[in-house]
């Protein structure tokens, strides 16, 4: 009888296997996560990817170099211009060209604007995944201001396609578009809406920089010492420094474990070596430390943007390399000179050729190291393009991070990775 009961008990104590996603709202895209559970404890987590594969790398190999800048925006569609930056850096390395210093400062300023945009969306969604609604609304309030900066320089609120090999597409506008009077908006409301739009784009960004530290204080007042938030994040998804390095982690995931590795400081590109900023690091390597690192990074990005604004106000100059094979002519020249008309037509139809060679260019993306490996055979399109996304490496560590935690902690850990499947699946 005892042996029969024991056999029945052994039959009942088997692990459950459940699907988490790809329709789950906390799956952050189209992740299918197969979880093996012992009760509510995670025994194994197996991520299945590829449901958002669009062939970005192969598409880039079939089109002229310039035509693929817009594809880079659509990989990590939360950190658009940082994707473009790695791609144009790879082209500039193979072309061996020097980017005008003003264009470098514009790029760095927009990289940091993009970093803040990324972290704001991450913060809002991370809090939402843990049950906090207000932070999501607060974060998107500030993100909307920064999206206006994208729109001012490129005409697009998300996929800017603003960077170019040798510089940027156009200089910063001297004025911001104004809200227009409608029957549903009072004069007082209209004046308030246009209050920070009366000057140039730099004035508009400076107005944001002045207000932003107090907004970050608001986020911290809601979360940093919140008892429920700390219970959900402290000592959850812990990974020590040595293991994080061994697994290939980068960005806030690595710095949250106490490793001060930042490509802007260790392998500077553009004008980062001329700017002052700190590298925030954590101590415990848990979800709470990763949250604190990203909060501190937003403050540091705000400080970098201020430095760029001051420099750009004092220094005018070219914003793209002076080479008719790489940069389009002015609108005036296009309408008055036959040679410039030909250059314009050839640039946007056939593109330009890059000398034979291969290179790897990387940037400190908001999620970690984003690298572009490019091979040129001398044609007007890449022979081979390979993207090294930060999120792919981090997602591969999910099994190790989740084992031993409860089912509810999977959402916390997954959210702390800050993954976007546009760049993972490509």
Long-range contacts (C-beta under 8 A, 24 or more apart in sequence): 15-43, 20-410, 22-51, 26-129, 26-411, 26-414, 26-415, 27-414, 28-125, 28-414, 28-415, 28-419, 28-420, 28-421, 29-419, 29-420, 29-421, 29-422, 29-424, 30-421, 30-425, 31-395, 31-414, 31-419, 31-421, 33-398, 33-410, 33-414, 35-402, 35-407, 35-410, 37-407, 40-406, 40-407, 40-408, 41-404, 41-405, 41-406, 41-407, 42-402, 42-403, 42-404, 42-405, 42-406, 42-407, 42-409, 42-410, 43-403, 44-399, 44-403, 45-398, 45-399, 45-402, 45-403, 45-410, 46-399, 47-395, 47-396, 47-398, 47-399, 49-395, 49-421, 49-424, 49-425, 50-425, 51-421, 51-425, 52-421, 52-422, 52-424, 52-425, 53-425, 53-426, 54-425, 54-426, 55-426, 56-387, 56-426, 57-385, 57-386, 57-387, 57-426, 60-381, 60-382, 60-385, 61-381, 61-382, 61-383, 61-384, 61-385, 62-381, 63-381, 64-350, 64-351, 64-352, 64-380, 64-381, 65-91, 65-165, 65-351, 65-352, 65-354, 65-380, 65-381, 65-382, 66-164, 66-165, 66-347, 66-348, 66-351, 66-352, 67-351, 68-382, 68-385, 69-161, 69-163, 69-164, 70-159, 70-161, 73-158, 73-159, 73-160, 73-161, 74-159, 74-422, 75-387, 75-389, 75-422, 75-423, 75-426, 76-365, 76-367, 76-370, 76-389, 76-391, 76-420, 76-422, 76-423, 77-158, 77-159, 77-420, 77-422, 78-117, 78-118, 78-121, 78-122, 78-366, 78-420, 79-114, 79-115, 79-117, 79-118, 79-365, 79-366, 79-367, 79-420, 80-114, 80-150, 80-158, 80-159, 80-160, 81-107, 81-110, 81-111, 81-113, 81-114, 81-150, 81-160, 81-162, 81-163, 82-111, 82-114, 82-115, 82-118, 82-363, 82-365, 82-366, 82-370, 83-365, 83-370, 83-423, 84-160, 84-161, 84-162, 84-163, 85-111, 85-163, 85-363, 86-361, 86-362, 86-363, 86-365, 86-370, 86-371, 86-372, 87-163, 87-361, 87-372, 88-163, 88-164, 88-165, 89-269, 89-361, 89-363, 89-372, 90-359, 90-360, 90-361, 90-372, 90-373, 90-374, 91-165, 91-354, 91-374, 92-165, 92-166, 92-361, 93-359, 93-361, 94-354, 94-355, 94-357, 94-358, 94-359, 94-374, 94-376, 95-165, 95-166, 95-326, 95-354, 95-355, 96-355, 97-165, 97-166, 97-321, 97-323, 97-326, 98-321, 99-166, 99-167, 99-270, 99-321, 100-167, 100-317, 100-318, 100-319, 100-320, 100-321, 101-271, 101-315, 101-317, 102-312, 102-315, 102-316, 102-317, 102-318, 102-319, 103-166, 103-167, 103-168, 103-318, 103-319, 103-320, 104-270, 104-271, 105-270, 105-271, 105-308, 105-311, 105-312, 105-315, 106-168, 106-171, 106-172, 106-308, 106-312, 106-319, 107-163, 107-168, 107-270, 108-270, 108-271, 108-272, 108-275, 108-304, 108-308, 109-205, 109-304, 109-305, 109-308, 109-309, 109-312, 110-149, 110-153, 110-162, 111-363, 112-301, 112-302, 112-304, 112-305, 112-308, 113-146, 113-149, 113-150, 113-205, 113-301, 113-305, 114-366, 115-297, 115-298, 115-301, 115-366, 116-142, 116-146, 116-212, 116-298, 116-301, 116-302, 117-143, 117-146, 117-147, 118-366, 118-367, 118-418, 119-294, 119-295, 119-297, 119-298, 119-301, 119-366, 120-146, 120-298, 122-294, 122-366, 122-415, 122-418, 123-219, 123-291, 123-294, 123-295, 125-415, 126-291, 126-415, 126-416, 127-222, 127-223, 127-229, 129-411, 129-412, 129-415, 130-228, 130-229, 130-232, 130-233, 130-411, 130-412, 130-415, 131-228, 132-222, 132-223, 132-226, 132-229, 134-222, 135-219, 135-222, 135-223, 138-215, 138-218, 138-219, 138-222, 139-219, 141-215, 142-208, 142-212, 142-215, 145-208, 146-208, 148-176, 148-204, 149-201, 149-204, 149-205, 152-176, 152-177, 152-201, 152-204, 153-201, 164-320, 164-326, 164-327, 165-321, 165-326, 166-320, 166-321, 166-323, 166-326, 166-327, 167-318, 167-319, 167-320, 167-321, 167-327, 168-319, 168-320, 169-320, 170-319, 171-319, 172-200, 172-201, 172-202, 172-312, 173-200, 173-201, 174-200, 174-201, 175-199, 175-200, 176-200, 176-201, 176-203, 176-204, 202-309, 202-312, 202-313, 205-305, 205-309, 206-306, 206-309, 209-302, 209-305, 209-306, 209-309, 212-298, 212-302, 213-299, 213-302, 216-295, 216-298, 216-299, 219-295, 220-295, 223-291, 224-292, 224-295, 230-288, 232-287, 232-408, 232-409, 232-412, 233-286, 233-287, 233-288, 233-291, 233-412, 233-416, 234-284, 234-286, 234-287, 234-288, 235-284, 235-286, 235-288, 236-286, 236-287, 236-288, 236-405, 236-409, 236-412, 236-413, 237-286, 237-287, 237-401, 237-402, 237-405, 237-409, 237-412, 237-413, 237-416, 238-284, 238-285, 238-286, 239-285, 239-397, 239-400, 239-401, 240-285, 241-285, 243-400, 244-285, 247-393, 247-396, 247-397, 247-400, 248-393, 249-368, 249-393, 249-394, 249-397, 250-368, 250-369, 250-390, 250-393, 251-364, 251-365, 251-366, 251-367, 251-368, 251-369, 251-390, 252-290, 252-293, 252-294, 252-297, 252-366, 252-367, 252-368, 252-418, 253-290, 253-368, 253-390, 253-394, 253-417, 254-368, 255-279, 255-280, 255-281, 255-282, 255-293, 256-281, 256-282, 256-285, 256-286, 256-289, 256-290, 256-292, 256-293, 257-282, 257-285, 257-289, 258-282, 258-283, 258-285, 262-364, 263-362, 263-363, 263-364, 263-369, 264-364, 267-362, 269-361, 269-363, 275-304, 275-307, 275-308, 276-303, 276-307, 277-303, 277-304, 287-412, 287-413, 287-415, 287-416, 290-416, 291-416, 294-418, 325-352, 326-352, 350-380, 351-380, 351-381, 352-380, 353-378, 353-379, 353-380, 354-378, 354-380, 358-384, 362-388, 365-390, 366-418, 367-391, 367-394, 367-418, 367-419, 367-420, 367-423, 368-393, 368-394, 370-423, 387-423, 387-426, 389-423, 389-424, 389-426, 390-423, 391-417, 391-418, 391-419, 391-420, 391-421, 391-423, 391-424, 392-423, 392-424, 394-418, 394-419, 395-419, 395-424
